[in-house]
Amino acid sequence: MEREIARLRKRIELECEAIHKALAWYTVVTHHRMIIKRFQAIGHCQHELARLLGKREATRVTIETYESAMRRICQPRSPRLSFATLLMQHHVSTITLAHNGGVQRSVTYAMLQGYPVEPEQACKVLDGLRRLCGVAYTLAELDIVLTTGGHSEYT
């Protein structure tokens, strides 16, 4: 039973991570559907936990796991602002930002996922954000992975 409970808790954590990522880059319609689907999956896990633990304990475990996962996910890993947080704060999608920055969508997606991008491309994205929102950021202020001479390094 302990293994099954641990499996369900892990599944809830993964659904929370998916919700967090969805908030940063999906279009409004897909975003809404995606979040509903993820919360339904969490509800399914809670139902399975109720079979094992009873309704009250399953609710407690689900809420505890959800809150713990969201605190961990939302906690900054660096003193610099993450690209996902930047998108959420300014309510901008990766698609809109790519269009306004004059770069391909794959660039903003790579930035969101923590993959290395060319510094010039990252600057174009930040310039697009400045034009959209009137807020200027430098690469030094953000936690973005940049390529340098064929290698990648964290800014």
PLY file of the C-alpha trace (Angstrom):
ply
format ascii 1.0
element vertex 155
property float x
property float y
property float z
element edge 154
property int vertex1
property int vertex2
end_header
0.00 0.00 0.00
2.87 2.42 0.77
4.25 1.99 -2.75
0.87 2.77 -4.27
0.50 5.89 -2.10
4.00 7.04 -3.08
3.19 6.44 -6.76
0.01 8.51 -6.51
1.80 11.33 -4.68
4.45 11.38 -7.42
1.73 11.50 -10.06
0.13 14.49 -8.32
3.53 16.23 -8.27
3.97 15.60 -12.00
0.50 16.98 -12.73
1.40 20.11 -10.73
4.56 20.55 -12.82
2.49 20.22 -15.99
0.02 22.84 -14.72
2.89 25.21 -13.93
4.38 24.79 -17.41
0.97 25.19 -19.05
0.55 28.54 -17.36
3.64 29.80 -19.12
3.25 28.80 -22.75
-0.06 27.41 -23.96
-2.62 29.42 -25.91
-5.71 30.41 -23.97
-8.01 27.61 -25.23
-5.43 24.85 -25.03
-4.19 26.29 -21.77
-7.69 26.07 -20.22
-8.27 22.52 -21.48
-4.82 21.41 -20.38
-5.27 22.74 -16.85
-8.72 21.16 -16.51
-7.28 17.84 -17.69
-4.44 18.04 -15.15
-6.75 18.91 -12.26
-9.02 16.02 -13.27
-5.98 13.72 -13.14
-5.23 14.99 -9.63
-8.87 14.27 -8.73
-8.48 10.75 -10.08
-5.40 10.27 -7.88
-7.39 11.51 -4.89
-10.14 9.00 -5.70
-7.58 6.18 -5.84
-6.09 7.37 -2.54
-9.58 7.32 -1.01
-9.87 3.63 -1.88
-6.67 3.01 0.05
-6.89 5.50 2.91
-10.47 6.69 3.21
-11.92 9.96 1.98
-10.69 12.31 4.71
-7.07 11.05 4.67
-7.02 11.04 0.86
-8.09 14.69 0.84
-5.38 15.56 3.37
-2.67 13.71 1.41
-3.77 15.26 -1.89
-3.78 18.81 -0.52
-0.46 18.31 1.28
1.16 16.89 -1.86
-0.28 19.61 -4.10
0.85 22.45 -1.82
4.31 20.94 -1.35
4.77 20.42 -5.10
3.63 23.93 -5.99
5.91 25.49 -3.37
8.85 23.50 -4.74
8.02 24.27 -8.38
7.45 27.99 -7.82
10.50 28.47 -5.63
13.23 30.26 -7.59
16.33 28.12 -8.22
18.43 31.20 -8.78
18.37 34.77 -7.53
17.70 35.71 -11.15
14.24 35.66 -12.63
13.31 32.54 -14.60
11.94 32.90 -18.10
8.75 31.06 -17.06
8.19 33.51 -14.21
8.80 36.40 -16.58
6.13 35.09 -18.97
3.64 34.59 -16.16
4.26 38.01 -14.61
3.63 39.75 -17.91
0.86 37.39 -19.12
2.67 36.72 -22.39
2.81 33.45 -24.32
5.96 32.11 -25.95
4.22 32.37 -29.34
3.37 36.07 -28.91
6.83 36.81 -27.60
8.52 34.97 -30.48
6.42 36.91 -32.99
7.18 40.28 -31.37
10.86 39.45 -30.99
11.20 38.35 -34.59
12.45 34.87 -33.69
11.11 31.39 -34.29
8.84 29.87 -31.66
11.48 27.24 -30.97
13.70 29.96 -29.47
11.19 31.04 -26.82
10.26 27.41 -26.17
13.95 26.55 -25.67
14.29 29.47 -23.26
11.26 28.25 -21.33
12.58 24.69 -21.10
16.10 25.77 -20.09
17.82 24.80 -23.34
20.70 26.94 -24.62
19.94 29.75 -27.08
22.15 32.19 -28.94
22.63 35.43 -26.99
21.51 37.45 -30.03
18.25 35.48 -30.18
17.65 35.90 -26.44
18.19 39.68 -26.78
15.63 39.80 -29.60
13.12 38.03 -27.36
13.75 40.52 -24.54
13.41 43.39 -26.99
10.05 41.95 -28.07
8.98 41.88 -24.43
10.03 45.49 -24.01
7.92 46.49 -27.03
4.93 44.46 -25.78
4.98 45.36 -22.10
7.19 48.41 -21.81
9.54 46.59 -19.43
13.24 46.19 -20.19
15.28 43.25 -18.90
18.92 42.39 -19.49
20.29 38.88 -19.92
22.17 39.31 -16.63
18.85 39.71 -14.77
17.41 36.45 -16.06
18.19 32.78 -15.55
18.61 31.86 -19.24
21.05 29.33 -20.70
23.11 30.86 -23.52
25.38 29.30 -26.10
28.95 30.58 -26.38
31.27 29.38 -29.12
29.41 26.11 -29.59
29.07 25.55 -25.84
26.35 26.52 -23.45
26.69 28.38 -20.22
24.28 29.77 -17.69
24.04 33.54 -17.72
0 1
1 2
2 3
3 4
4 5
5 6
6 7
7 8
8 9
9 10
10 11
11 12
12 13
13 14
14 15
15 16
16 17
17 18
18 19
19 20
20 21
21 22
22 23
23 24
24 25
25 26
26 27
27 28
28 29
29 30
30 31
31 32
32 33
33 34
34 35
35 36
36 37
37 38
38 39
39 40
40 41
41 42
42 43
43 44
44 45
45 46
46 47
47 48
48 49
49 50
50 51
51 52
52 53
53 54
54 55
55 56
56 57
57 58
58 59
59 60
60 61
61 62
62 63
63 64
64 65
65 66
66 67
67 68
68 69
69 70
70 71
71 72
72 73
73 74
74 75
75 76
76 77
77 78
78 79
79 80
80 81
81 82
82 83
83 84
84 85
85 86
86 87
87 88
88 89
89 90
90 91
91 92
92 93
93 94
94 95
95 96
96 97
97 98
98 99
99 100
100 101
101 102
102 103
103 104
104 105
105 106
106 107
107 108
108 109
109 110
110 111
111 112
112 113
113 114
114 115
115 116
116 117
117 118
118 119
119 120
120 121
121 122
122 123
123 124
124 125
125 126
126 127
127 128
128 129
129 130
130 131
131 132
132 133
133 134
134 135
135 136
136 137
137 138
138 139
139 140
140 141
141 142
142 143
143 144
144 145
145 146
146 147
147 148
148 149
149 150
150 151
151 152
152 153
153 154
